[in-house]
Amino acid sequence: MLPRPSARSLLAPLFLSFALLALAGCKPGADASATGGDTAAAAPAQADALLADPRVGDLWAAELSHFSGGEFGDGAETTETVYGLMKVVEVTPEQVVLVTETGAWPKKQGAINDLRGDLASISWDEGEKIPLKREEVAVLAGQGKILETRRLAQ
């Protein structure tokens, strides 16, 4: 006859399983603001903080076709909804002025990947300045027009 296991020995694997499941959902570097370095876009709370206090040089992954009057496509066909990066070039108490990158993606993930990447291949369209009222920014983020944000180390 085998000895009856104690409650402690039965619950230990269960607690370990829950701990591993909780850790599996964590992303390394998700809270880059604690490091004070290059803050790749992460949690919505961090994005909200960057949008509430925008600074020149901040980058946003966004639905470019919502903000820009330019056409995006390969010349043969124009894409209606595209995503890419925007850069804050001016901040006043009333507004934020942005420029878009010169390229675009048909899916959100392309812009998010660019935002999280090294930015080496990104060029900016300085010819089109896009002014936004500061109070519009949170609304646009809530509508999914602004996907993620990033503040580069100063």
N, C-alpha and C positions, 0 to 999 in steps of 0.2 A: 504494500500500500504506500502511495506517495504522500508526502506531507502536504497539508493544505497551505496554499500560498497566502501570505499576509496581504492586507489591503494596500500597504505601501508598495509591495513588489508588483501588484497589479496596476496601480495608478501611475507609477513612474514612467512606463513606456507611453502611456496616454499623454502625460504632460510633455514629454519629449516630442511627441508627434505634433502637438499644438504649437510648441515653440518653433519647430522646424517649419511648419506651415506659415507662421507669422513672419519668420525671417525670409521665406521664399518670396514674399511680396515686397520686400525692401529692395530699393535700387541703390547701388553704391553711388555716393556723391549727390544724392537727391537734395540734400540740404547744404549746398555749396556756400550759402551765405554765412555759415558758421566758420568757414575757413578764411573768409575775407578775400578770397582770390577770384578767379574767373568763375562767375556764377552761371553755369548752364541752366537753362530753364528747367523748372522742376515743379514743385507742388503749386496748386492754385493759389495758396496763401502767399507764396513768394512772388508769383506773377502779379497778384493784386497789389502787393507792396511796391513793386517796380512800376506798375502802371499808376499808382497813386502819387508817386514821387518820381516822375520821369526825369532822366538826365541826358544831356547831349552824349551821343555815342551808344545809348541803349539800343538793343536790337529786338525786333518783334517778328515772330513767325505769324503770318497773317494771310487772309484772303485778299490778295492784291487786286483782284478784279473788282472788289467792293470799293477800294480806296482810289485806284488809279484810273485816269481817263485813257491811258494807253491801251493798245491792243497787244495781246500776247498770242504767239503762235509761231509756226515755222514759215510763215509767208503764204503757204498754200491753204492753210485753214487756220481760223482764229478760234481759240478756245474761250468759252464763255466764263467759266469759273476756274481761276488759277490761284495758286498759293506760292508764297515766297517770303523773302525777308524785307523788312522795313527798318530804317535807321533813323533815330531821333537826331535832328540837326539843329533844332532850336527849341527852347522852352521859355515861355513867359507865364505870368500868373493866369492868363486867360487861355492860352493855347499851347499845343505841341505841334511842331512842324516836322514832317518826316519826308524821306525819300525812299523809293523802292529800289530793289536790286534790278538788274537788267534782264534777268532770267526769271522763269516761273515753272512751277510743277502743276500737273493736272490733279494731283492728290495731296492732301494735307501733309502726309508723312514726309514727302520730299522737302517741304519747307522746314519741318521740325528737324529732320536729319541735318539740313544745312545749318540751322541755328545751333545745334549741338556739336557741329563739326569744327574744323580748324579755320574756316572762313577764307582760305587762301584763294579760292576760285571765284569769290563773290566780287562783282563790280556794281557800282551804284549809278543810278540815273539821277544826276544832280540837276537836270533840266526841269524836272517836275517836282515842285515843292507841294506837299499835301498838308494843309493846316487843319487841325482838329481842335475843337473846343475841349478844354480839360474835362468838363462834365460828361462829354460824349464817350470818353475812353472806357470807363467802366461798363457802360451800356453795350458798347461794341464787343468788349470781352465777353460779356454775358450772352451775347448773340452768337458767339463763336467766330466772330470776324477776326479777333486777335487770339491766336492759339497758345502761344508761349512767349516768354520774354527771356532776355539774357542781358546782364550787365557785365561788361568786360572790366578786368582789374584796372584801376586807375594808376 
